[in-house]
């Protein structure tokens, strides 16, 4: 079985990230520097990040970057689900003008994104769309636009390059916010850009072996009809993103959980030997002891495991478990991990779909006709 026969769009997107890096950083830096006037940024004390699907995962994943670069007493950063912002957000007059609502969407087309921006604007908050399409509904609904400038790519769905672009842009915006507010050193944006380059280049050398090992694992897992994706803290965003790619490209059932709740609930699922279990964790993570216990618990019932980690810890993996060792972010920049630690899981999803000859997004048809992401009615605040 030749891997080249199963090359596919999602796999190609994964392999393209090192080549995308420099262009994406240039686009993101330009977008960050031109998005919001300095005098407005200096007054911001609360940031609410939101998005739908992958974009909500990105919102959650970048909170540590905002805390690193722009956190001072009385400053808050929060990721909120888009429906909660668009239908339930309330801001009082005293705090609204110091609040920035950031809505993330590469296409800018989902109705809920525009609705969230309009509701925030109704209460007097500042709003910013992070998008690759400034002329979209989101771009036109927002007060400001951070244009991420992601280059075109053949077969861009299911949006893995857009996820990378959103993460890079948001983290660089956090550094810019810190510079402007005098919390972080000048040129923090440039320094962070270089660390992103270094981290992405480290994946360039690792990608060929990663690609090969995920293709081999997909052959073993191609008959599974369900998967669990596990991660804690921002690794939960990574686990969620991997699960989303599996569903989008193959329609297979996936559950996303943290270690603790998996041990409480998902542990009891039937057919354990036919449920692929992907665990994401990082070196020096506060959850490492619980990760090890979770792996032991899963292996005791015969769960097939893929562990994605940059850690050198001994996880006591059985012969039926697989380890994908990934590069570590540069020291002091551990918050960069979500920019790339989803790549092995996305490669696995891509080959699972290709081996089973499944059309992405169910091949359109009734699935496309019934979809209301872009046509859902926008309710006024």
C-alpha positions in Angstrom: 0.0 0.0 0.0 1.7 3.2 -1.2 1.1 6.4 0.8 1.2 8.5 -2.3 -2.0 6.9 -3.5 -3.8 8.4 -0.5 -2.5 12.0 -0.7 -5.5 14.3 0.1 -6.3 18.0 0.6 -6.1 17.9 4.4 -2.8 16.1 4.4 -1.4 18.6 1.9 -2.5 21.5 4.1 -0.7 20.0 7.1 2.5 19.6 5.0 2.2 23.1 3.7 2.5 24.9 7.1 6.3 25.4 7.1 6.0 27.1 3.6 3.0 29.1 4.8 4.8 30.4 7.9 6.7 33.5 6.6 3.9 34.7 4.3 1.4 34.2 7.1 3.5 36.1 9.6 3.9 39.0 7.2 0.1 39.1 6.6 -0.7 38.8 10.3 1.8 41.5 11.4 0.5 43.9 8.8 -3.1 43.1 9.9 -2.2 43.5 13.6 -0.4 46.9 13.1 -3.3 48.3 11.1 -6.3 46.9 12.9 -7.1 49.2 15.8 -5.8 52.8 16.6 -3.3 53.0 19.4 -5.5 55.3 21.4 -8.3 52.8 21.4 -6.1 49.9 22.3 -4.7 51.8 25.3 -8.1 52.1 26.9 -9.1 48.4 26.5 -9.5 46.6 29.9 -11.5 43.6 28.9 -11.3 41.4 25.8 -14.0 38.8 24.8 -12.9 36.4 22.1 -15.5 34.4 20.3 -16.0 32.3 17.2 -17.9 29.3 15.8 -16.4 25.8 15.4 -12.6 25.9 14.9 -12.6 29.7 15.6 -14.0 29.1 19.1 -11.2 26.6 19.7 -8.7 29.3 18.6 -10.3 31.8 20.9 -9.7 29.5 23.9 -6.2 28.5 22.8 -4.8 32.0 22.7 -5.9 33.2 26.1 -2.5 32.4 27.6 -0.8 34.6 25.1 -3.0 37.6 26.1 -2.2 36.9 29.8 1.5 36.8 29.0 1.7 40.0 27.0 -1.2 42.2 28.2 -2.3 41.2 31.7 -2.3 43.8 34.5 -4.5 44.3 37.5 -8.1 44.7 36.4 -7.6 43.4 32.9 -9.6 40.4 31.8 -9.5 38.0 28.8 -12.2 35.5 28.2 -13.3 33.1 25.4 -17.0 32.8 25.0 -19.1 30.7 22.7 -20.5 32.7 19.8 -24.2 31.9 20.6 -23.6 33.2 24.2 -22.2 36.4 22.9 -24.7 36.9 20.1 -27.8 36.1 22.2 -26.9 36.5 25.9 -24.1 39.1 26.2 -24.8 42.1 28.4 -22.5 45.0 29.1 -23.2 47.9 31.4 -22.5 51.5 30.4 -19.7 51.8 32.8 -17.6 49.0 31.3 -18.7 48.7 27.6 -16.4 51.4 26.3 -13.4 49.6 27.7 -14.4 46.2 26.3 -13.3 44.8 23.0 -15.2 41.9 21.4 -13.1 39.9 19.0 -15.0 37.7 16.5 -12.9 35.2 14.6 -13.9 33.8 11.2 -11.7 33.2 8.2 -14.6 33.5 5.8 -16.5 36.0 7.9 -19.7 34.5 6.6 -21.4 32.8 9.6 -24.5 34.6 10.6 -23.8 34.1 14.3 -20.4 36.0 14.0 -22.1 39.1 12.6 -24.8 38.8 15.2 -22.2 38.7 18.0 -20.5 41.8 16.6 -23.8 43.7 16.3 -24.9 42.8 19.8 -21.6 44.0 21.3 -21.8 47.2 19.3 -25.3 47.7 20.5 -24.0 47.9 24.1 -21.2 50.3 23.2 -18.3 47.9 23.1 -15.5 48.1 20.5 -15.6 45.3 18.0 -13.0 43.6 15.8 -13.4 40.9 13.2 -10.4 38.6 12.7 -10.9 37.4 9.1 -9.4 36.7 5.7 -12.3 38.4 4.0 -12.8 42.1 5.1 -15.7 42.5 2.7 -17.7 39.7 4.4 -20.6 40.1 6.8 -18.3 40.0 9.8 -16.0 42.5 8.2 -18.8 44.9 7.6 -20.4 44.4 11.0 -17.2 45.1 13.0 -15.8 48.5 13.9 -12.3 47.3 13.1 -10.9 44.4 11.0 -7.8 42.4 11.6 -7.1 41.1 8.0 -5.0 38.0 8.4 -3.8 37.8 4.8 -3.6 34.1 4.4 -2.5 33.2 0.8 -4.7 31.1 -1.4 -4.2 27.4 -1.5 -5.7 24.6 -3.8 -8.4 22.7 -2.0 -8.3 24.8 1.2 -11.1 22.9 3.0 -11.5 21.9 5.8 -9.7 25.0 6.9 -6.5 23.8 8.7 -4.4 26.7 7.3 -7.0 29.1 8.4 -6.8 27.8 11.9 -3.0 28.3 11.9 -3.6 31.8 10.6 -6.1 32.7 13.3 -3.8 31.5 16.0 -0.8 33.3 14.7 -2.7 36.5 14.2 -4.3 36.5 17.6 -1.1 35.8 19.5 0.6 38.6 17.6 -2.3 40.9 18.4 -1.8 40.0 22.1 1.9 41.0 21.8 0.9 44.3 20.0 -1.6 45.0 22.7 1.0 44.6 25.4 3.4 46.9 23.5 0.8 49.6 23.1 -0.3 49.5 26.8 3.3 49.6 28.0 3.1 46.1 29.7 5.4 44.3 27.3 8.7 45.5 25.8 8.7 47.3 22.4 9.3 45.0 19.5 7.5 42.1 21.3 5.6 41.5 18.0 8.9 41.0 16.1 10.3 38.8 18.9 7.2 36.6 18.9 7.2 36.4 15.1 10.7 34.9 15.3 9.7 32.4 17.9 6.7 31.3 15.7 9.1 30.9 12.8 11.5 28.8 14.9 8.7 26.6 16.2 7.2 26.0 12.7 10.6 25.2 11.2 11.1 22.6 13.9 8.0 20.9 12.5 9.4 21.0 9.0 12.1 18.5 9.8 9.7 16.3 11.8 6.8 16.2 9.2 8.0 13.4 6.9 8.2 10.9 9.7 5.0 12.2 11.3 3.2 11.8 8.0 4.5 8.3 7.5 3.6 7.1 11.1 0.1 8.6 10.9 -0.5 6.8 7.6 0.5 3.5 9.1 -1.7 4.1 12.2 -4.6 5.0 10.0 -4.4 1.6 8.3 -4.7 0.0 11.8 -7.6 2.3 12.8 -9.5 2.6 9.5 -12.2 0.2 10.6 -13.0 2.0 13.9 -16.4 3.7 14.0 -15.8 6.0 16.9 -13.0 8.1 18.5 -12.3 10.0 21.8 -10.0 13.0 21.7 -8.6 14.1 25.1 -6.7 17.2 26.3 -6.6 19.5 29.2 -6.3 23.3 29.3 -5.4 24.6 25.8 -4.7 21.0 24.7 -8.5 20.6 25.0 -8.7 23.1 22.1 -6.3 20.9 20.1 -8.3 17.8 20.9 -11.4 19.6 19.8 -9.8 20.7 16.5 -8.6 17.2 15.8 -12.1 15.8 16.4 -13.6 18.5 14.2 -11.3 17.4 11.3 -12.3 13.8 11.8 -16.0 14.6 11.6 -15.7 17.0 8.7 -13.6 14.7 6.4 -15.2 11.4 7.4 -18.4 11.9 9.3 -17.2 9.5 12.0 -18.4 10.0 15.6 -16.0 11.8 17.9 -16.2 12.8 21.5 -14.0 15.5 23.1 -13.1 15.3 26.8 -10.6 16.3 29.5 -8.7 13.6 31.3 -10.8 13.8 34.5 -14.2 13.6 32.8 -13.0 10.8 30.5 -12.1 8.7 33.5 -15.6 9.4 35.0 -17.7 8.9 31.9 -16.3 8.0 28.5 -14.3 5.2 30.1 -17.5 3.1 30.2 -18.2 3.2 26.5 -18.8 -0.1 24.8 -16.4 -1.6 22.3 -13.3 -0.2 23.9 -10.9 -2.2 21.6 -12.5 -0.5 18.5 -12.6 3.1 19.8 -9.5 5.1 18.9 -8.3 7.3 21.7 -6.1 10.3 21.0 -4.5 12.0 23.9 -2.7 15.4 23.7 -0.4 16.6 26.4 2.8 18.6 26.8 6.0 18.5 28.7 5.9 20.0 32.2 2.2 20.1 32.1 0.4 20.4 35.4 -1.8 17.4 34.4 1.0 14.9 33.6 0.2 12.6 36.6 -3.4 12.5 35.5 -2.5 11.8 31.9 -0.4 8.8 33.0 -3.3 7.5 35.1 -5.7 8.0 32.2 -3.4 6.1 29.8 -3.2 3.2 32.3 -6.9 3.2 32.8 -7.5 3.2 29.0 -5.0 0.5 28.3 -6.5 -1.8 31.0 -9.7 -2.0 29.0 -7.9 -2.4 25.6 -8.3 1.1 24.2 -6.0 1.8 21.2 -4.1 5.0 22.1 -2.3 7.6 20.1 -0.4 9.9 22.5 0.7 13.2 20.9 3.3 15.0 23.1 6.6 16.8 23.3 7.3 15.3 26.7 10.2 12.8 27.4 8.2 11.3 30.3 7.7 7.6 30.5 4.0 7.1 29.9 4.3 3.3 30.2 2.6 2.8 26.8 1.7 -0.8 25.8 2.6 -2.4 22.5 -0.9 -1.6 21.2 -0.4 2.1 21.9 1.3 4.6 19.6 3.5 7.6 20.5 3.9 10.6 18.2 6.7 12.8 19.6 6.4 16.4 18.4 8.8 19.3 18.7 8.6 21.5 21.8 7.9 25.3 21.5 10.9 27.5 22.3 11.7 27.9 26.0 9.6 30.6 27.5 7.0 30.4 24.7 5.2 27.2 25.7 1.9 29.0 25.0 2.7 28.5 21.2 2.0 24.8 21.4 -1.6 25.0 20.0 -0.2 26.6 16.8 1.0 23.2 15.6 0.3 20.3 18.1 -2.8 19.3 16.2 -0.9 18.3 13.1 -0.5 14.6 13.8 -4.2 14.2 14.6 -5.2 16.1 11.4 -2.9 13.8 9.4 -4.5 10.8 11.0 -7.9 12.2 10.1 -6.9 12.8 6.5 -5.7 9.3 6.0 -8.7 7.7 7.8 -10.9 9.5 5.3 -8.7 8.7 2.3 -8.4 5.0 3.1 -12.2 4.7 3.6 -12.8 6.7 0.4 -15.2 9.1 2.2 -16.0 12.5 0.7 -15.3 15.6 2.8 -18.4 17.2 4.4 -20.5 14.2 3.3 -20.1 15.2 -0.4 -22.5 18.1 -0.2 -26.0 17.3 -1.4 -28.6 17.4 1.4 -25.8 18.2 3.9 -25.1 21.5 2.1 -28.8 22.3 1.4 -29.8 21.8 5.1 -26.9 23.9 6.5 -27.9 27.2 8.1 -24.5 28.5 9.2 -24.6 31.3 6.8 -28.4 31.8 6.4 -29.5 31.7 10.0 -31.7 34.7 11.0 -29.7 37.4 12.7 -31.7 38.6 15.8 -31.2 42.2 16.8 -29.7 42.9 20.2 
